[in-house]
Amino acid sequence: MSENAAVTRAEDDTPLTERILLVESRAGNVALERWGSGLPLPGPNEEALFLSFNYADLPVGKRFDCCCPRDDETRVVWTTVTIIAGTQQMALAWDDIPHGWKTLTILRFDPEIPSIIRDLPETAGWYEQPITVHISSKDTWTARTSEQ
């Protein structure tokens, strides 16, 4: 757990249907210079993204199974997504992304960055774009789409 935040919500305490990373946009160079100086540079198949308020405290290394548009979760893209690093306006790399925080987070996509991520607008900060993409586990996606 990061020294910057206390444990505020464990993933197991979060309802399955709420276990979603909420993606706003890709982080542009201005954002990376301003807030990401302590983060590793994104490598191949990695993208720096602005995430909205996080659903739980999630460690670096946490994996997810898919991405989908917020407005049509049935259009799922299956890809392994791994949290590589994260920060919030302190420019320090944390060992987790904390519950309730908006973060600048580097995610790795295997086997490649899907177009749903690659085609997101590039911005300089949070709040410049609405949440347009969800990232989740297969179990969360299944639970959410079976409710529709």
Backbone as CSV, one residue per row, in Angstrom:
resi,resn,N_x,N_y,N_z,CA_x,CA_y,CA_z,C_x,C_y,C_z
1,MET,0.838,-1.190,0.000,0.000,0.000,0.000,0.873,1.241,0.000
2,SER,0.488,2.204,-0.751,1.217,3.457,-0.841,1.245,4.166,0.506
3,GLU,2.345,4.866,0.772,2.421,5.689,1.972,1.525,6.912,1.837
4,ASN,1.034,7.169,0.620,0.238,8.366,0.358,-1.233,8.215,0.703
5,ALA,-1.663,6.997,0.975,-3.087,6.796,1.231,-3.279,5.618,2.159
6,ALA,-4.298,5.660,2.961,-4.649,4.537,3.826,-5.611,3.630,3.068
7,VAL,-5.657,2.370,3.475,-6.617,1.454,2.856,-8.009,1.982,3.161
8,THR,-8.750,2.248,2.126,-10.089,2.783,2.328,-11.184,1.850,1.849
9,ARG,-10.877,0.986,0.883,-11.870,0.024,0.419,-11.150,-1.125,-0.270
10,ALA,-11.301,-2.292,0.278,-10.713,-3.476,-0.332,-11.567,-3.915,-1.512
11,GLU,-10.936,-4.541,-2.494,-11.688,-5.019,-3.658,-12.782,-5.995,-3.244
12,ASP,-12.489,-6.862,-2.293,-13.490,-7.838,-1.835,-14.707,-7.179,-1.199
13,ASP,-14.564,-5.937,-0.745,-15.685,-5.198,-0.154,-16.495,-4.432,-1.198
14,THR,-16.098,-4.542,-2.453,-16.757,-3.845,-3.552,-17.674,-4.824,-4.279
15,PRO,-18.940,-4.472,-4.499,-19.813,-5.365,-5.264,-19.204,-5.681,-6.629
16,LEU,-19.379,-6.915,-7.075,-18.781,-7.382,-8.324,-19.098,-6.451,-9.492
17,THR,-20.326,-5.965,-9.581,-20.718,-5.135,-10.721,-20.093,-3.739,-10.695
18,GLU,-19.463,-3.357,-9.587,-18.826,-2.040,-9.473,-17.316,-2.092,-9.660
19,ARG,-16.755,-3.246,-9.937,-15.298,-3.404,-10.041,-14.818,-3.056,-11.455
20,ILE,-14.803,-1.753,-11.725,-14.497,-1.249,-13.067,-13.497,-0.102,-12.970
21,LEU,-12.488,-0.129,-13.842,-11.646,1.051,-14.032,-12.381,1.953,-15.013
22,LEU,-12.516,3.214,-14.664,-13.248,4.188,-15.468,-12.253,5.068,-16.203
23,VAL,-12.150,4.890,-17.510,-11.142,5.582,-18.313,-11.718,6.860,-18.910
24,GLU,-11.012,7.974,-18.679,-11.409,9.254,-19.258,-10.703,9.506,-20.592
25,SER,-9.367,9.373,-20.605,-8.608,9.723,-21.810,-7.187,9.192,-21.703
26,ARG,-6.455,9.343,-22.809,-5.024,9.085,-22.795,-4.334,10.349,-22.283
27,ALA,-3.224,10.179,-21.598,-2.474,11.328,-21.067,-1.501,11.828,-22.116
28,GLY,-1.570,13.106,-22.413,-0.652,13.712,-23.371,0.685,14.037,-22.733
29,ASN,1.615,14.527,-23.547,2.957,14.861,-23.060,2.940,15.918,-21.964
30,VAL,2.056,16.896,-22.070,1.956,17.939,-21.039,1.617,17.303,-19.701
31,ALA,0.687,16.381,-19.696,0.287,15.700,-18.460,1.423,14.865,-17.896
32,LEU,2.114,14.147,-18.760,3.218,13.307,-18.286,4.351,14.158,-17.714
33,GLU,4.611,15.305,-18.319,5.639,16.197,-17.789,5.209,16.806,-16.460
34,ARG,3.937,17.156,-16.354,3.422,17.832,-15.163,3.281,16.881,-13.979
35,TRP,2.680,15.708,-14.194,2.352,14.813,-13.080,3.029,13.449,-13.145
36,GLY,3.560,13.096,-14.280,4.077,11.747,-14.436,5.572,11.602,-14.379
37,SER,6.269,12.623,-13.885,7.733,12.568,-13.896,8.281,11.410,-13.064
38,GLY,7.558,10.949,-12.069,8.009,9.828,-11.251,7.599,8.474,-11.781
39,LEU,6.821,8.467,-12.851,6.363,7.204,-13.431,7.377,6.688,-14.448
40,PRO,7.404,5.374,-14.645,8.228,4.864,-15.738,7.621,5.305,-17.068
41,LEU,8.451,5.450,-18.085,7.926,5.760,-19.414,7.110,4.570,-19.903
42,PRO,5.956,4.812,-20.518,5.186,3.687,-21.048,6.012,2.912,-22.074
43,GLY,6.016,1.600,-21.944,6.736,0.738,-22.865,5.831,0.259,-23.982
44,PRO,6.319,-0.704,-24.757,5.478,-1.272,-25.814,4.181,-1.827,-25.208
45,ASN,3.099,-1.589,-25.872,1.780,-2.061,-25.437,1.333,-1.455,-24.108
46,GLU,1.907,-0.313,-23.731,1.496,0.382,-22.515,0.974,1.766,-22.869
47,GLU,0.019,2.223,-22.080,-0.590,3.536,-22.316,-0.777,4.231,-20.977
48,ALA,-0.453,5.532,-20.923,-0.731,6.348,-19.750,-2.144,6.895,-19.901
49,LEU,-2.993,6.593,-18.916,-4.410,6.953,-18.987,-4.849,7.726,-17.758
50,PHE,-5.783,8.645,-17.967,-6.452,9.300,-16.856,-7.641,8.426,-16.462
51,LEU,-7.618,7.961,-15.204,-8.721,7.153,-14.687,-9.540,7.991,-13.726
52,SER,-10.846,7.779,-13.742,-11.730,8.462,-12.809,-11.668,7.774,-11.451
53,PHE,-12.504,8.190,-10.530,-12.494,7.724,-9.144,-12.435,6.200,-9.073
54,ASN,-11.396,5.688,-8.416,-11.163,4.248,-8.367,-12.103,3.545,-7.385
55,TYR,-12.546,2.343,-7.737,-13.540,1.600,-6.956,-12.990,0.948,-5.691
56,ALA,-11.680,0.737,-5.607,-11.049,0.097,-4.440,-9.556,0.368,-4.505
57,ASP,-8.852,-0.003,-3.449,-7.395,0.067,-3.445,-6.873,-1.100,-4.274
58,LEU,-6.149,-0.813,-5.354,-5.673,-1.857,-6.262,-4.155,-1.785,-6.402
59,PRO,-3.470,-2.896,-6.209,-2.014,-2.891,-6.280,-1.493,-2.867,-7.713
60,VAL,-0.283,-2.360,-7.865,0.430,-2.518,-9.125,0.524,-4.018,-9.381
61,GLY,0.308,-4.420,-10.628,0.303,-5.839,-10.987,-1.090,-6.424,-11.111
62,LYS,-2.095,-5.718,-10.608,-3.485,-6.182,-10.720,-3.836,-6.322,-12.197
63,ARG,-4.548,-7.415,-12.536,-4.913,-7.686,-13.932,-6.419,-7.689,-14.136
64,PHE,-6.782,-7.313,-15.354,-8.172,-7.317,-15.803,-8.231,-8.057,-17.133
65,ASP,-9.441,-8.345,-17.607,-9.620,-9.192,-18.790,-10.173,-8.504,-20.025
66,CYS,-10.764,-7.319,-19.871,-11.445,-6.745,-21.032,-11.656,-5.248,-20.914
67,CYS,-11.979,-4.650,-22.061,-12.356,-3.239,-22.187,-13.670,-3.193,-22.961
68,CYS,-14.477,-2.187,-22.675,-15.701,-2.007,-23.460,-16.127,-0.549,-23.383
69,PRO,-16.896,-0.098,-24.389,-17.418,1.265,-24.328,-18.402,1.401,-23.166
70,ARG,-18.364,2.516,-22.487,-19.276,2.754,-21.367,-20.734,2.695,-21.830
71,ASP,-20.997,3.178,-23.037,-22.381,3.255,-23.503,-22.891,1.971,-24.161
72,ASP,-22.042,0.958,-24.316,-22.487,-0.331,-24.865,-21.520,-1.424,-24.435
73,GLU,-21.719,-1.923,-23.227,-20.798,-2.909,-22.665,-20.822,-4.246,-23.394
74,THR,-21.776,-4.454,-24.277,-21.798,-5.708,-25.039,-20.721,-5.724,-26.119
75,ARG,-20.161,-4.569,-26.460,-19.083,-4.480,-27.466,-17.721,-4.657,-26.789
76,VAL,-17.525,-5.803,-26.196,-16.338,-6.079,-25.391,-15.124,-6.400,-26.266
77,VAL,-13.949,-5.991,-25.783,-12.673,-6.333,-26.398,-11.899,-7.124,-25.344
78,TRP,-11.564,-8.363,-25.666,-10.841,-9.217,-24.715,-9.352,-8.950,-24.838
79,THR,-8.745,-8.532,-23.743,-7.322,-8.220,-23.688,-6.888,-8.274,-22.238
80,THR,-5.703,-8.730,-21.986,-5.188,-8.711,-20.614,-4.663,-7.310,-20.328
81,VAL,-5.156,-6.717,-19.244,-4.780,-5.364,-18.851,-4.122,-5.455,-17.472
82,THR,-2.931,-4.884,-17.344,-2.183,-4.942,-16.090,-1.826,-3.534,-15.630
83,ILE,-2.052,-3.248,-14.342,-1.627,-1.967,-13.767,-0.109,-2.000,-13.603
84,ILE,0.583,-1.082,-14.257,2.043,-0.997,-14.211,2.506,0.044,-13.195
85,ALA,1.850,1.194,-13.160,2.228,2.270,-12.244,1.081,3.269,-12.162
86,GLY,1.075,4.038,-11.101,0.047,5.066,-10.954,0.518,6.187,-10.053
87,THR,-0.097,7.339,-10.232,0.183,8.500,-9.401,-1.039,9.406,-9.399
88,GLN,-0.962,10.425,-8.599,-1.951,11.487,-8.600,-1.152,12.759,-8.468
89,GLN,-1.516,13.847,-8.543,-0.781,15.092,-8.754,0.543,15.262,-8.011
90,MET,1.074,14.260,-7.352,2.332,14.392,-6.609,3.546,13.999,-7.436
91,ALA,3.359,13.439,-8.620,4.442,13.004,-9.513,5.300,11.899,-8.904
92,LEU,4.767,11.172,-7.938,5.463,10.042,-7.332,4.781,8.751,-7.760
93,ALA,5.562,7.758,-8.135,4.976,6.465,-8.478,4.530,5.777,-7.195
94,TRP,3.303,5.319,-7.169,2.762,4.608,-6.016,2.762,3.119,-6.301
95,ASP,2.668,2.313,-5.257,2.590,0.873,-5.445,1.147,0.389,-5.514
96,ASP,0.219,1.342,-5.570,-1.196,1.012,-5.745,-1.916,2.222,-6.326
97,ILE,-3.152,1.996,-6.748,-4.017,3.126,-7.064,-5.133,3.080,-6.026
98,PRO,-5.268,4.137,-5.231,-6.180,4.109,-4.092,-7.646,4.367,-4.440
99,HIS,-8.493,3.819,-3.587,-9.937,4.001,-3.695,-10.293,5.486,-3.646
100,GLY,-11.223,5.872,-4.519,-11.766,7.217,-4.479,-10.913,8.298,-5.106
101,TRP,-9.766,7.933,-5.673,-8.870,8.914,-6.268,-8.938,8.835,-7.785
102,LYS,-8.784,9.991,-8.428,-8.536,10.027,-9.868,-7.031,9.883,-10.025
103,THR,-6.606,9.066,-10.962,-5.172,8.811,-11.088,-4.704,8.892,-12.535
104,LEU,-3.423,9.126,-12.673,-2.715,8.977,-13.933,-2.054,7.610,-13.808
105,THR,-2.463,6.677,-14.633,-2.065,5.282,-14.468,-1.516,4.726,-15.774
106,ILE,-0.427,3.985,-15.673,0.106,3.287,-16.843,-0.424,1.862,-16.822
107,LEU,-1.077,1.493,-17.918,-1.627,0.146,-18.070,-0.951,-0.546,-19.243
108,ARG,-0.716,-1.838,-19.087,-0.176,-2.667,-20.179,-1.327,-3.499,-20.747
109,PHE,-1.371,-3.579,-22.070,-2.389,-4.337,-22.780,-1.716,-5.459,-23.552
110,ASP,-2.158,-6.680,-23.336,-1.612,-7.836,-24.053,-2.731,-8.551,-24.792
111,PRO,-2.577,-8.805,-26.083,-1.322,-8.766,-26.826,-0.959,-7.398,-27.405
112,GLU,-1.907,-6.451,-27.464,-1.628,-5.115,-28.001,-2.642,-4.136,-27.449
113,ILE,-2.346,-2.837,-27.607,-3.297,-1.806,-27.179,-4.486,-1.849,-28.129
114,PRO,-5.689,-2.114,-27.611,-6.850,-2.183,-28.509,-7.253,-0.800,-29.015
115,SER,-7.920,-0.765,-30.154,-8.317,0.513,-30.755,-9.222,1.325,-29.831
116,ILE,-10.006,0.684,-28.989,-10.888,1.405,-28.065,-10.073,2.291,-27.108
117,ILE,-8.837,1.909,-26.849,-7.921,2.707,-26.022,-7.085,3.626,-26.903
118,ARG,-6.531,3.083,-27.951,-5.655,3.839,-28.859,-6.385,5.049,-29.447
119,ASP,-7.695,4.935,-29.683,-8.470,6.004,-30.309,-9.013,7.040,-29.325
120,LEU,-8.745,6.866,-28.031,-9.190,7.867,-27.055,-8.459,9.187,-27.299
121,PRO,-9.106,10.304,-26.991,-8.412,11.583,-27.134,-7.272,11.687,-26.128
122,GLU,-6.272,12.464,-26.481,-5.139,12.741,-25.607,-5.403,14.076,-24.926
123,THR,-5.282,14.108,-23.586,-5.585,15.328,-22.843,-4.444,15.675,-21.887
124,ALA,-4.544,16.871,-21.298,-3.536,17.358,-20.368,-3.938,17.163,-18.915
125,GLY,-5.177,16.697,-18.679,-5.609,16.534,-17.288,-6.954,15.854,-17.154
126,TRP,-7.320,15.660,-15.909,-8.607,15.066,-15.594,-9.720,16.050,-15.956
127,TYR,-10.905,15.536,-16.102,-12.120,16.317,-16.358,-12.207,16.908,-17.764
128,GLU,-11.230,16.671,-18.623,-11.301,17.193,-19.984,-12.166,16.321,-20.877
129,GLN,-12.373,15.090,-20.486,-13.186,14.136,-21.255,-14.080,13.369,-20.294
130,PRO,-15.272,13.007,-20.730,-16.107,12.149,-19.882,-15.559,10.714,-19.884
131,ILE,-16.023,9.933,-18.947,-15.658,8.508,-18.914,-16.276,7.857,-20.138
132,THR,-15.434,7.198,-20.952,-15.952,6.560,-22.171,-15.637,5.078,-22.261
133,VAL,-14.689,4.586,-21.443,-14.293,3.179,-21.519,-14.292,2.570,-20.119
134,HIS,-14.774,1.336,-20.030,-14.694,0.542,-18.807,-13.657,-0.559,-18.999
135,ILE,-12.890,-0.851,-17.966,-11.964,-1.981,-17.943,-12.345,-2.828,-16.742
136,SER,-12.480,-4.143,-16.955,-12.914,-5.007,-15.855,-12.443,-6.437,-16.043
137,SER,-12.778,-7.257,-15.058,-12.549,-8.698,-15.166,-13.680,-9.315,-15.989
138,LYS,-13.467,-10.526,-16.424,-14.522,-11.254,-17.138,-15.736,-11.449,-16.237
139,ASP,-15.506,-11.763,-14.966,-16.621,-11.968,-14.027,-17.456,-10.697,-13.877
140,THR,-16.799,-9.553,-13.760,-17.530,-8.283,-13.639,-18.296,-7.992,-14.920
141,TRP,-17.647,-8.147,-16.055,-18.316,-7.901,-17.330,-19.544,-8.803,-17.478
142,THR,-19.395,-10.077,-17.156,-20.510,-11.026,-17.259,-21.652,-10.603,-16.340
143,ALA,-21.344,-10.251,-15.107,-22.380,-9.823,-14.163,-23.080,-8.567,-14.649
144,ARG,-22.338,-7.609,-15.183,-22.936,-6.354,-15.641,-23.791,-6.562,-16.889
145,THR,-23.317,-7.361,-17.828,-24.077,-7.531,-19.077,-25.263,-8.467,-18.888
146,SER,-25.237,-9.323,-17.897,-26.400,-10.178,-17.656,-27.545,-9.390,-17.012
147,GLU,-27.217,-8.223,-16.449,-28.245,-7.347,-15.854,-28.990,-6.548,-16.919
148,GLN,-28.396,-6.437,-18.106,-28.999,-5.575,-19.145,-30.164,-6.246,-19.821
